[in-house]
Amino acid sequence: MNYREINFDGLVGPTHNYAGLSHGNLASESSQARLSNPRSAALQGLRKAQTLAARGFPQGILPPHERPSIESLESWGFTGPDRSSVLRQAARGDPLLLAAASSASAMWTANACTMAPSCDTSDGRAHFTPANLSANLHRSIEAPFTLRLLQSVFSDSSHFAVHPPLPGGESMADEGAANHNRLAGPSGNGLHLFVYGRSALHPQVQRPGRFPARQSLESVQALARLHRLDPAGVLFLRQSPNAIDAGVFHNDVISVGHADTFICHQEAFAGGRTDLDLLSMAFARFAGSPLRLIEVPASRVSLRETVRTYLFNSQLLSLPGGRLLLVTPRECGESPTVAPLLKEWLADPRNPVDEVLSVDLRESMRNGGGPACLRQRIILSDEEIAAMKGRLLLDDTLFQELDRWIRKYYRSELRPADLADPHLHEESCQALEALTRILQLPPLYPFQQ
């Protein structure tokens, strides 16, 4: 059976702003209260997706969530005869809650869910579990819509199993595929690497001291069970507390993997080189071939520069002949330490990275998300692709329609104070109504019910 990896990118929403809501995300905190440009942010993300689609990489699109979330504001006690009244009451009563209800953070679809392809699961179905994102209020409100969206797109239960988000609060805190990686050799057998930062039930697991560890051991163990993965094809590694305290809030900020290649920083994992040896041995045993491991020493790229440039939040994609394309944020090419390293990789015939593609994602980067944050990797068979609902696979025609849609509905400037503007919500609903038709999706948004 033929399987294809499709990168589903999240469209940046009309309320893209810099509210600084994500503690431990240094870019988000440092950009707080800055003027944002939602139109540029959305166009930058869409252009990145189209650039890859034009080169033959299967590319999908996922829609933004409704923001400000009137549902959330009402659940927090803000009431009124209409939406405008709810927004005004929230703006007067607690602007921070209004900011949480207005965040466009669902654009980072690496956090939307964790998925396992049908070739890896014991029931032969592709499994999806939306992330509960319980570590941050503004992200925790994403899970209900993500569940509705996945249930709509992957509705054929003979091919797909869509689970609800993990219950259990902090003990089952799940941040999605940002802490999950699937590696595979020529045989196609996938080794699933789950990364966690803390344990709710095992207090001996060291926690970072400065910033919170978002993913729990209990959540990743639950995901592996729910997705019916072969225990021999699963590995759990703990993220380095020092890395988390340096601003590495998700593991995709400090490592990236694809096929039989894994690139990471020396300080990615709590066990250091021992953990990387475990990963290499597990991959060789399960996939039947050696892992191509690239470890970047801290002496070459510091944790601080890792976080600033998002080198490891790049995308790895397969080129013909087993070589790889690395899609990096533009900041990598401007770094005095990262840029020379990338040139060395390209000059070394033993290194599997054959090409580096630099993309401009300034608006997303200022809020703490690079190329890998913007995409969810979904591996499907040809039959499963045919069973998907909606018009989500990007081609030239859809790109042109989405480009026009963004230019029509998105503002070019947005300040945190603008979130209280009832016209912003009206504009967002009009945009999402039009997008629903473009993507041929059923009414999914609260305002459409």
Beta strands, then each sheet from edge to edge (+ up, - down):
strand 1: 3-10
strand 2: 59-62
strand 3: 113-116
strand 4: 126-130
strand 5: 160-162
strand 6: 180-184
strand 7: 190-196
strand 8: 234-238
strand 9: 255-258
strand 10: 261-265
strand 11: 292-296
strand 12: 315-318
strand 13: 324-329
strand 14: 353-359
strand 15: 375-381
sheet 1: 2+ 1+ 15-
sheet 2: 3+ 4- 5-
sheet 3: 6+ 7- 8-
sheet 4: 9+ 10- 11-
sheet 5: 12+ 13- 14-
end
